[in-house]
């Protein structure tokens, strides 16, 4: 696995992942009471957190993108 996610990108992905998980499980908003939105947000949130922790995004690899300066 080659690192292709930079620091700012990792921070934004982690924040987005945390927000989506919060909305899915703790917010109590009516939209997220629907299973499609609740579990959709949860899956996307977990993916965002995972790519942030691994410093690697499979989609970036397929597209040949990198957001890190020294990789």
Secondary structure, 3 states (H helix, E strand, C coil): CCCCCCHHHHHHHHHHHHHHHHHHHCCCCHHHHCHHHHHHHHHHHHHHHHHHHHCCCHHHHHHCCCCCCCC
